[in-house]
Amino acid sequence: QVQLVESGGGLVQAGGSLGLSCSASGSNIMTMGWYRQAPGKQRELVAVIISGDRTNYADSVKGRFTISRDNAKNTVYLQMNSLKPEDTAVYYCNAEQLRVGGYYTYWGQGTQVTVSS
């Protein structure tokens, strides 16, 4: 089992910055990332970082958000700059663990990010 503990988020004005962090328990955590879900919308990928530090971003956040990872601490970070009201959502940490039998996916409890105009 993997437990994810998120921190960060909050309220910020448009154009501002916020940082999120997520620490994972357990071993063999291969991919970590962030997803978000706005009211009335489906959960969507924000950014992921794959073992080996390969990254993937949603087009809507490229150039504004940066994902990074401290492998020793099993912690993933999301630095969000130039925030827009449309970035308002609950942000969920995601981790994939490689175990015997395959990959297992885990989710954090979610943290609210609100960007005011």
DRENVEXKE-817488 format. One record per residue: z, y, x of N, C-alpha, C in turn; residue in one letter. Coordinates in steps of 0.05 Angstrom, whole numbers, plus 32768, in hexadecimal, padded with zeros to 4 digits. Each point is the difference from the previous one (the first is absolute). Example, Ala and Ser with C-alpha at 12.3 -4.5 7.8 and 13.67 -1.06 7.14 Angstrom:
# residues 2
809C7F8E8108800080187FEE800080188012A 7FF280157FF9800180188010800E80167FF1S 
***
This chain:
# residues 117
80007FE88011800080187FEF800080198011Q 7FF280147FF77FFF801A800E800B80157FEDV 80118011800A800A80177FF17FF58019800CQ 7FF780127FEF7FF580198009801280177FF6L 800880118013801180177FF97FF180198007V 7FFA80107FEB7FF180188002801280188002E 7FF68015800D800E801A80007FEB80168002S 800980187FF97FEE801780007FF780067FE4G 7FEB80107FFE7FF780097FE6800F80187FF7G 7FFA80097FE8800D80177FF57FEC80137FF4G 800980197FFE7FF080157FF47FF780148015L 7FE680077FFF7FF5801380147FEA80107FF2V 7FFC8018800A7FEA80117FF67FE67FF7800CQ 7FEB80067FF17FE57FFA800A7FFC800C801BA 7FF37FF180127FFC8009801B80167FF88013G 80167FF67FF580177FF880117FFD7FE4800BG 80157FF6800C80017FE6800D80187FF07FF9S 7FFD7FE7800080167FED7FFB7FFC7FE78011L 80167FF380067FFD7FE6800F800F7FEA7FF1G 7FF47FE98001800C7FE87FF480047FEB8016L 80157FF07FFD80047FEA801280087FE77FF1S 7FFA7FE9800B80077FE77FF380067FEB8015C 80187FF57FFE80097FEC801480007FE57FF2S 7FF57FEC800F7FFE7FE57FF580137FED800FA 800D7FEF7FF180107FEB800D7FED7FE88005S 80087FED800F7FF07FE880047FED80038018G 7FF17FEA80047FEE7FFF80177FE47FFA7FF6S 7FED800080137FE47FFB7FFA7FF580127FEBN 8008801980017FF580147FEE7FE58009800BI 7FEB7FF97FF37FE58005800B7FF5801B7FF8M 800080067FE77FF580197FF68015800F7FF1T 8002801A8005801180117FF07FF080187FF7M 8008800A7FE97FF180177FF6800D800D7FE8G 7FF280137FF6800A80107FE97FEB80007FEAW 800A7FFD7FE87FF080037FE8800D80157FEEY 7FF2800A7FED800C80137FEE7FF67FFC7FE3R 801180087FED7FF97FFE7FE4800880197FF2Q 7FEC800E7FF5800580187FF080037FF87FE3A 800D80107FF080037FF97FE37FE57FFB7FF3P 7FFF7FEA7FF27FE77FF97FF17FEA7FF58011G 80057FFC801A7FEB7FF7801280097FE6800DK 7FEC7FF2800B80067FE7800E800A8006801CQ 800F7FEC800B80098003801B7FE87FFF8013R 8000801280147FEA8001801280098001801DE 7FEF7FF6801180058001801D8001801D800AL 80148006801080008019800F7FF87FFC801DV 800F7FEF800D7FFA7FFA801C800D7FE68008A 7FF47FF18011800C7FE8800B7FFC7FFF801EV 80127FF3800E7FFE7FFC801C80037FE28006I 7FEC7FF5800D7FFF7FE48004800A7FF9801CI 800A7FE88003800A7FF8801B7FEA80068014S 8009800E80157FEC800980147FFA801D7FFCG 800C800D7FEC7FFE801D7FFC7FE580097FF5D 7FF27FEE7FF47FE880097FF1800A800C7FE6R 7FF380167FF88008800E7FE87FE980027FECT 800880047FE77FEC80047FEB800C80147FECN 7FF180147FF8800980157FEF7FEF80027FE7Y 800C80087FEA7FF080087FE97FF1801A8007A 7FE880027FF67FF080188006800E80197FF8D 80107FFF7FEB800D80187FF68015800B8013S 80097FF080128016800980127FF78002801DV 7FE87FF880067FF78001801C8001801C800BK 800A800380188002801A800C801A800F7FF9G 800E7FF67FEC8019800D7FF780197FEE8005R 7FFC7FE77FFC80177FED80037FFC7FF0801AF 80167FF9800C80007FEF801880147FE97FFDT 7FF77FE8800380127FE97FFF80057FF6801CI 80187FF9800680077FF5801A80167FEB7FFDS 80047FF1801580127FE97FFE800F7FFD801AR 801A7FFA7FFD80107FF8801780057FE27FFDD 7FF17FF1801080017FE37FFD801B7FF58007N 800D800C8013801B7FF68008801480037FEAA 7FFC80147FEF801380057FEA7FF57FF67FE5K 7FE87FF580007FF37FF87FE7800180177FECN 7FF980178009800180187FEF7FE5800E8000T 7FF880077FE87FE7800F7FFD8006801C7FF6V 7FF0801380098004801C7FF97FE6800A7FF4Y 800480137FEE7FE9800E7FF58006801E8001L 7FF1800E80118002801D80017FEB800C7FEFQ 800980107FED7FED800C7FEC7FFF801E8004M 7FE9800A80077FFD801D80047FEC800B7FECN 7FFF801A7FFD7FEE800D7FED80007FF37FE5S 80187FFC7FF680037FF17FE77FF480107FE8L 7FF67FF17FEE7FF3800B7FE8800F7FF67FE7K 7FFE800F7FEA800D7FF67FE77FF77FE47FF8P 7FE77FFA80067FF67FE57FF9800C7FEA8011E 800F80078015800E7FEC800F801A7FF77FF3D 8007800E7FEB80197FF97FF17FFE7FE47FF5T 80147FF0800780007FE47FF8801A7FF3800AA 80057FE87FF780147FEF800C7FF27FF08017V 800B800280177FF57FF3801880107FE78006Y 7FF17FEA8003800B7FE680057FF97FF6801BY 80147FF6800E7FFB7FF3801A7FF87FE37FFAC 7FEE7FF680117FF57FE57FFD80017FF2801BN 80077FE780007FFF7FF080197FF67FE57FFAA 7FF17FF580137FF77FE57FFF800C7FF08016E 800C7FEA7FF9800D7FEE80137FF07FE68003Q 7FFC7FF880187FF27FE7800580157FEA8003L 7FFF7FED7FEE80127FE980017FF07FE67FFDR 800D7FEA80057FF27FE77FFC7FF67FFF7FE3V 7FE77FFB7FFE7FF47FFF7FE57FEF80197FF9G 8004801580107FEF80177FFA800E801B8002G 7FF480147FF4800B801B8000800F80047FE6Y 8017800E8003801080087FE98003801E8000Y 7FFE800B7FE88000801D7FFD801A800A7FF4T 800A8016800A8019800B7FF77FFD801E7FFAY 8010800A7FED7FFE801C7FF9801C800D8001W 800080198008801880107FFE800580097FE4G 8017800E7FFC800880097FE67FF080187FF6Q 7FF4800E80137FF080187FF9801180198004G 7FF280158009800D801A80047FED80167FF5T 800C80137FF27FF080147FF27FF880168013Q 7FE780077FFE7FF58018800E7FF480127FEBV 800B80187FFF7FF680147FED7FF68019800FT 7FE880077FFA7FF48018800D7FFB80157FEBV 800D801680027FFC80157FEC7FEA80138008S 7FF3800B7FEC7FEA801380068009801C8002S 
***
